[in-house]
Amino acid sequence: MDERVTRAVRRREALIGRLMDVFLDRGFAELGVADLAALLRCSKSTLYSVAASREQIIVAVVRAFFRRATERVEAALDSGAEPRERVGAYLRAISEELAPASPAFFADLDAFAPAREIYKQNTRFAVRRVQGLVREAAEDADAAFVGAVAGQVMESIHRGEIKAQTGMDDSAAYAALASLIVARMAAAR
């Protein structure tokens, strides 16, 4: 019995991974369950093994994307590295994880409230994480300021304001933020 459950879980996770690839490439707003089944060459009932409705499938896939991204970002941090470099590494890792996401994916995230909330939650977590990494790097008042500014920029990236003002996608904006913070912290030394 356990082996069957394990196989089913692996199949479900593989299916979520394939759906994730489709969503990152095309977005999800315009795709119905029949469209997804055709793209993945599976039955609609197979897709419903992920979740009971199209909306729940989207939420499951978006949640899995951000869970995977968070795990990879955390894994990219070298605990032995200089704290200042850890801040840059963290933000660059976010940039790398967001790089495969198309503009359609980000537009659909913003337009679908449950997905938007998942992105907001992940952004809030990342803001707290960056602020903590900045404090580790320099415990003075400047660290609090740099952490606060990083948080504001990250929220602006999430809201699409940075893209609107600069044309940079989320991935490029996180990479630029990493460069700014690391340069600022290096100059403060």
N, C-alpha and C positions, 0 to 999 in steps of 0.2 A: 504493500500500500504506500509506504513512504517513497519508494522509487517512482511510482506513478505521479505522486504529488510533486516530487522534485522535478520530474520531466515536464510536467504541466507548468510549473513556475518558470523553468528555463525557456519553454516555448513562449510563454507570455512575455517574459523579459526580452526575448529576441524580437518578438512582434512589436513591442514598444520601441525597441531600437530602430527597427525599420520604419515605423511611423514617425519617429523623431527625425530621421533623415529626410523624409518627405516634408514634414512640417518646416524644418529648417530651410529647405530648398524652396518650397512653394508657398509657405504659410498654411493656414488651415481653414480660414473663413469660407472659402469658395468650394471646399471639398466635402461632399457628403460621404456617408458610409459606403455607398455603392461605388463612388469614385475611388475611395481608398482601397476597397476590396479589389477593384480592377487594377490599380497601380501596383498593389502588393501581390496580385495573383493569388488571392485567397477568398474565402467565402465571407459574407457579412457576418455569419454566425461566429466565425473565427475572430473577427474584429470585436464582436460583442463579448468575447472571452476576456478582453481587456477591461471593459466596463459596460454597464447596461444601456447607455445612450451615447449618441454622438458627442454631446457636451461633456459627459463624464469621461469619454475616451480622450478628448482634447485635454481636459484637466489632468488626467493620469499621465499623458505624454509630456505635457509642459512641466508638471511636477517632477517627473523622472529626469527630464533634461536638466533642470536646475539642481536636482539632487546630485546627478552625475557631475555637473560642472563644479559644484561646491566641493565634492570629494576630490576632484582633480586639482582644483586650485589649492586646497589645503595640502595635498600631496606634493605640490610643487615647492612648498616652503621648506627651506633647509634650516633646521633648527640651529645648526652651527654657524650659519651665515651672520654677518654683521647686521644688526637690527635695521639699519637704514636700507640695506639691500633687500631685506625681507619685505619691506613696504613696497618697494619697486617690483619685486618678484611676484608679490600677491596681485598687484594691479595688472601687471603684464600677463599673469596667468588668467585673470578674468578676461582680458582682451583676447587671448588665444581661444578661450572657451566660447566667446561670443562671435568670433570671426566667421564660423560656418553659417551663421544665421543670416538669412536674406532680409532685405527691407520688408518683404511681404510678411515674414514671420513676426518682425517687430511691430508692424502695423496691426496685424491680427492680435498680437498680445495686448496691445493698447485698446483695441476695439472690443475685446471679449472680457467682461468684468472679472470672471473667475481667474482667467490667465493673467490679467493685469495685476490682480491681488497677489498671485504667486510671485510675479516679478518684483512687485513692491516689497514683499516680505524678504526676498533674497537680497534686494538692494539695501534694505534696513540692516540685515545681518552683515553684509559686506561693509557698510558704513561703520558699524560698531567694531568690526574686525580691523579695519584700517585705522580707526582711532586708537585702538589698543596697540597695534603695531607701531604707530607713530609715538605713542607714549613710551613704549619699550625703547625706542631709538633715542628719545630725548625727553626726559621727564619735566622739562621746564614749561613755562607758559606758552612758548612758541609751539611746542608739541600740541598743546590743546588747540591753538589757533589753526595749525596745519591740519590736524584731524577734523576740526569743524569745517574748514574750507573743503577738504576732501569729501566730506559728507555732503555738503551743499552741491558740489560739482557732480557727485555720483547721483544725487536725486535729480539734478538737471539733465543728466544723461538719460536717466530712466524716463523722465517726462518728455523727452524729445527736444528739449530746448537747445541743447548743444548742437544737435544735428541741424535744427532750423537756423541757428546763428552761424554755424561754421561749415555745414555740409558733411561733417565727420559722422560716420556711423558709430554705434556704441563701442565696437571693438577698438576702433582708432582713437576714440575719445578716452577710453581707459588707458591705452598705451601712452597717450599724450599726458594724461594726469600722472601716470607713474613717472614719466620723465621730469615733469615739473616738481613733484614732491621730492624725488631723489636729488635733483639739482638744488632745491631749497635747503634740504637737510645737509647736503655736502657743503654749501656755502656758509651755513651756520656754524660749522665746526671750527 
